[in-house]
Amino acid sequence: MKHFPLILLGVLLNAAAQILLKRGMAPFGHLGFTWEEIAPALPRLAMSLPILSAIACYGVSVVVWMGVLSKVEVSLAYPMLSIGYLVVLAYGFFFGAEDVGANRLWGVALIVVGIFLLSRSS
């Protein structure tokens, strides 16, 4: 696929944003969805380098993704975003000390097979 490097860049930026958000939220512990819990955390969130980096990654990924969609059919491009599942799973296993069990591995393996089949359809 001719545009795969651009698609991969968009996917990696999106996955990096997720990982950075997770790292940025670590110091906050459990953050609820009430204004009483969110309001005091907002200034610290706004000054968090991982959170700001995640937002930057999202911004760049949107621009990259617009480039992808100008070249590739959305029905092919959008499912490619699920490559991010593989990236985030690998990060969680190798660097995040996350419990990656057999069900997660099988699920992501099925997604990878699906991506391979999609990439052959164009």
N, C-alpha and C positions, 0 to 999 in steps of 0.2 A: 504494500500500500504506500503510495507516493507521499501522502501527508501524515504518515504515522509519527514522524519525529515531532511535528507541531502538536499533534494530539497528545503524545506522551508528555510533552512539556506542560500542557494545560493540566493533565492528570497529576503530574508530579507537584505542580504548584498548589493544586487543590489539596492533595494529600499532605503536603508540607504545612498548609494552613491548619488542617485538622490536628496534626501533631503539635504544632506550636500552640494552638488553643488549649490542648490538653495539658501541655507543660505550663502554660501561663495560668491555668486554673488550679494547679496543684497547691500553691500557697493558700488558696481560699477555702480548701476543703469542700464541704457540701454547701452549695449556694442555692437557697430556696428561690421560689418564684413570687415572693411577696415584696412589696416596695420597701418594707422595713428591713429586709435582708439585702436587697439589691442596692438601695440608695447609698449606704455607707461604703459599699465596695466599689462604687463607680469611679471615684478618683484614683484608687489604686489600680483598677482595671485599665483606666485610661493612660496610666503611666507605666504599665507593664510592657517591657521590651518584647517578650514572646507574643503577647496579645497584639501589640502594634505590628509586629512582624507578620503575624497571621493575617491581619487585615490587609497589609501590603501584598502578601501572596495572593489573597483573594482578588484584589484589584488588578494585579498583573494577569492573573489567570482569566479574568473576564475579558481583557483585551486579547489575550492569546486565543481564547475560545471563540471570540467574534471572528478572528482570522480563520480558525478551523471551520466554522459554520459557513464562511463565505466560499469555502472550497469543497466541503464534504457534505453529503446529505445528512440531515439531522438524525434520521433513522439508523444511520451507521455510526455517526460520531457520538451521539449521546450514550449508547450502551458501552462505548469504550471508556467512559468515566469509571466504570466498575473495575478497571485495572487498579484504581486507587485502593480497592479492598485488599488486593494482594500487597501493595506497598505498605499500607497501614498495618496489616497483619504481621508482615515481616518486621516492621519497626517495633511493634508491640512485643513480639517474641524476643528479638535480639537486644533491644535497648530499653523496653518499657517494663520488663519483668512481668508481662501479662501471661495468664494461663491460656495458652492456645491449645485447646483440646482437639480430639479427632473430628468432632462435628464441625468446628470452625474450619479445620483444614479441608475436609471434604466439601464443605460449602464453597469455599474459595476456589478449590480445584474445579468444581462444576462451573463456576463463573468464568474461570480462565478458559475452559473448554468452549463455553459459549462465546467468549470474545474471539477465540481462534476461528470458530465457525463463521461468526459475523464478518471477520476480516477477510475471509475467503469469498464472501458473497458479492463483493463489489467488482 
